[in-house]
Amino acid sequence: MFQSALLAQDVMPDGLLPHLINGALFAAVGLIILAISIYLMSKLMPLPFWREIEEDQNIALGIMVGSIILGISIIIAAAIHG
């Protein structure tokens, strides 16, 4: 009676594993693209924004950089989602 709940087929239905692999792959690709875009943003900005945010406590620049990162993340997620 309770044996059917313990079977591997009930826990992981057929076709779920490829979806999990695709999800993990797309998440990794998205994170790599985000890291590359943050690196490019830090190299292309005229001021060293990590020093400005950490040492000089520039809150406005921190909000701006965070907004740019969120915007890039939304664009990457939309491109991956289709």
PyRosetta script that sets phi, psi and omega in degrees:
from pyrosetta import init, pose_from_sequence

init()
pose = pose_from_sequence("MFQSALLAQDVMPDGLLPHLINGALFAAVGLIILAISIYLMSKLMPLPFWREIEEDQNIALGIMVGSIILGISIIIAAAIHG")
pose.set_psi(1, -47.0)
pose.set_omega(1, 179.6)
pose.set_phi(2, -93.0)
pose.set_psi(2, -4.3)
pose.set_omega(2, -177.5)
pose.set_phi(3, -68.2)
pose.set_psi(3, -32.3)
pose.set_omega(3, -178.0)
pose.set_phi(4, -67.1)
pose.set_psi(4, -27.4)
pose.set_omega(4, 178.5)
pose.set_phi(5, -73.7)
pose.set_psi(5, -20.1)
pose.set_omega(5, -177.3)
pose.set_phi(6, -94.7)
pose.set_psi(6, -4.7)
pose.set_omega(6, -180.0)
pose.set_phi(7, -70.7)
pose.set_psi(7, 148.9)
pose.set_omega(7, -179.2)
pose.set_phi(8, -66.2)
pose.set_psi(8, -27.8)
pose.set_omega(8, 179.9)
pose.set_phi(9, -69.0)
pose.set_psi(9, -31.7)
pose.set_omega(9, 178.8)
pose.set_phi(10, -76.0)
pose.set_psi(10, -32.8)
pose.set_omega(10, -178.8)
pose.set_phi(11, -77.8)
pose.set_psi(11, -45.0)
pose.set_omega(11, -180.0)
pose.set_phi(12, -125.8)
pose.set_psi(12, 97.6)
pose.set_omega(12, -179.0)
pose.set_phi(13, -65.6)
pose.set_psi(13, 159.8)
pose.set_omega(13, 179.2)
pose.set_phi(14, -60.7)
pose.set_psi(14, 137.5)
pose.set_omega(14, 177.8)
pose.set_phi(15, 90.1)
pose.set_psi(15, -2.3)
pose.set_omega(15, -180.0)
pose.set_phi(16, -79.7)
pose.set_psi(16, -36.2)
pose.set_omega(16, -177.6)
pose.set_phi(17, -60.4)
pose.set_psi(17, -44.3)
pose.set_omega(17, 176.7)
pose.set_phi(18, -62.0)
pose.set_psi(18, -33.3)
pose.set_omega(18, 178.4)
pose.set_phi(19, -69.8)
pose.set_psi(19, -37.8)
pose.set_omega(19, 177.2)
pose.set_phi(20, -66.6)
pose.set_psi(20, -39.9)
pose.set_omega(20, 178.3)
pose.set_phi(21, -65.6)
pose.set_psi(21, -43.3)
pose.set_omega(21, 178.1)
pose.set_phi(22, -62.8)
pose.set_psi(22, -41.3)
pose.set_omega(22, 178.4)
pose.set_phi(23, -62.3)
pose.set_psi(23, -44.0)
pose.set_omega(23, 178.8)
pose.set_phi(24, -66.4)
pose.set_psi(24, -39.1)
pose.set_omega(24, 179.5)
pose.set_phi(25, -65.2)
pose.set_psi(25, -46.6)
pose.set_omega(25, 179.5)
pose.set_phi(26, -66.7)
pose.set_psi(26, -34.5)
pose.set_omega(26, 176.1)
pose.set_phi(27, -64.5)
pose.set_psi(27, -42.3)
pose.set_omega(27, 179.0)
pose.set_phi(28, -65.1)
pose.set_psi(28, -42.8)
pose.set_omega(28, 178.3)
pose.set_phi(29, -62.9)
pose.set_psi(29, -42.3)
pose.set_omega(29, 178.6)
pose.set_phi(30, -62.7)
pose.set_psi(30, -41.3)
pose.set_omega(30, 178.7)
pose.set_phi(31, -68.0)
pose.set_psi(31, -36.6)
pose.set_omega(31, 177.4)
pose.set_phi(32, -65.3)
pose.set_psi(32, -43.9)
pose.set_omega(32, 178.5)
pose.set_phi(33, -63.7)
pose.set_psi(33, -40.1)
pose.set_omega(33, 178.3)
pose.set_phi(34, -64.4)
pose.set_psi(34, -42.0)
pose.set_omega(34, 178.9)
pose.set_phi(35, -64.0)
pose.set_psi(35, -40.5)
pose.set_omega(35, 178.2)
pose.set_phi(36, -64.9)
pose.set_psi(36, -41.3)
pose.set_omega(36, -179.3)
pose.set_phi(37, -67.9)
pose.set_psi(37, -35.9)
pose.set_omega(37, 176.6)
pose.set_phi(38, -67.1)
pose.set_psi(38, -40.6)
pose.set_omega(38, 177.5)
pose.set_phi(39, -62.0)
pose.set_psi(39, -45.5)
pose.set_omega(39, 178.9)
pose.set_phi(40, -64.2)
pose.set_psi(40, -38.3)
pose.set_omega(40, 179.3)
pose.set_phi(41, -64.1)
pose.set_psi(41, -39.1)
pose.set_omega(41, -179.8)
pose.set_phi(42, -69.5)
pose.set_psi(42, -31.3)
pose.set_omega(42, 179.1)
pose.set_phi(43, -79.7)
pose.set_psi(43, -29.9)
pose.set_omega(43, -175.9)
pose.set_phi(44, -88.3)
pose.set_psi(44, -17.6)
pose.set_omega(44, 179.1)
pose.set_phi(45, -72.5)
pose.set_psi(45, 142.6)
pose.set_omega(45, -176.9)
pose.set_phi(46, -71.5)
pose.set_psi(46, -15.9)
pose.set_omega(46, 179.7)
pose.set_phi(47, -122.6)
pose.set_psi(47, 153.7)
pose.set_omega(47, 178.3)
pose.set_phi(48, -75.4)
pose.set_psi(48, 92.8)
pose.set_omega(48, -168.9)
pose.set_phi(49, -71.8)
pose.set_psi(49, -23.6)
pose.set_omega(49, 176.9)
pose.set_phi(50, -68.1)
pose.set_psi(50, -38.8)
pose.set_omega(50, 177.4)
pose.set_phi(51, -67.9)
pose.set_psi(51, -39.6)
pose.set_omega(51, 179.5)
pose.set_phi(52, -62.4)
pose.set_psi(52, -40.1)
pose.set_omega(52, -177.9)
pose.set_phi(53, -74.8)
pose.set_psi(53, -45.8)
pose.set_omega(53, -174.2)
pose.set_phi(54, -77.9)
pose.set_psi(54, -51.9)
pose.set_omega(54, -173.0)
pose.set_phi(55, -85.4)
pose.set_psi(55, -44.2)
pose.set_omega(55, -175.8)
pose.set_phi(56, -89.0)
pose.set_psi(56, -3.9)
pose.set_omega(56, 178.0)
pose.set_phi(57, 55.3)
pose.set_psi(57, 45.3)
pose.set_omega(57, -179.9)
pose.set_phi(58, -80.8)
pose.set_psi(58, 97.0)
pose.set_omega(58, -175.3)
pose.set_phi(59, -68.8)
pose.set_psi(59, -39.4)
pose.set_omega(59, -179.0)
pose.set_phi(60, -62.7)
pose.set_psi(60, -41.6)
pose.set_omega(60, 178.0)
pose.set_phi(61, -67.9)
pose.set_psi(61, -36.2)
pose.set_omega(61, 176.8)
pose.set_phi(62, -63.4)
pose.set_psi(62, -40.9)
pose.set_omega(62, 177.3)
pose.set_phi(63, -66.1)
pose.set_psi(63, -40.5)
pose.set_omega(63, 179.8)
pose.set_phi(64, -65.2)
pose.set_psi(64, -45.5)
pose.set_omega(64, 179.8)
pose.set_phi(65, -65.6)
pose.set_psi(65, -40.8)
pose.set_omega(65, 176.8)
pose.set_phi(66, -62.1)
pose.set_psi(66, -39.0)
pose.set_omega(66, 177.5)
pose.set_phi(67, -66.5)
pose.set_psi(67, -39.3)
pose.set_omega(67, 177.8)
pose.set_phi(68, -64.6)
pose.set_psi(68, -42.6)
pose.set_omega(68, 179.1)
pose.set_phi(69, -64.2)
pose.set_psi(69, -41.5)
pose.set_omega(69, 176.6)
pose.set_phi(70, -63.1)
pose.set_psi(70, -41.5)
pose.set_omega(70, 178.3)
pose.set_phi(71, -63.2)
pose.set_psi(71, -43.0)
pose.set_omega(71, 177.8)
pose.set_phi(72, -64.3)
pose.set_psi(72, -39.8)
pose.set_omega(72, 178.9)
pose.set_phi(73, -63.1)
pose.set_psi(73, -40.4)
pose.set_omega(73, 178.5)
pose.set_phi(74, -65.6)
pose.set_psi(74, -40.6)
pose.set_omega(74, 178.7)
pose.set_phi(75, -65.2)
pose.set_psi(75, -42.7)
pose.set_omega(75, 179.0)
pose.set_phi(76, -63.8)
pose.set_psi(76, -43.5)
pose.set_omega(76, -179.4)
pose.set_phi(77, -63.8)
pose.set_psi(77, -40.4)
pose.set_omega(77, 178.6)
pose.set_phi(78, -67.2)
pose.set_psi(78, -37.0)
pose.set_omega(78, 179.4)
pose.set_phi(79, -69.4)
pose.set_psi(79, -37.4)
pose.set_omega(79, 179.5)
pose.set_phi(80, -74.1)
pose.set_psi(80, -39.7)
pose.set_omega(80, -177.8)
pose.set_phi(81, -67.8)
pose.set_psi(81, -33.8)
pose.set_omega(81, 176.9)
pose.set_phi(82, 101.1)
pose.dump_pdb("model.pdb")
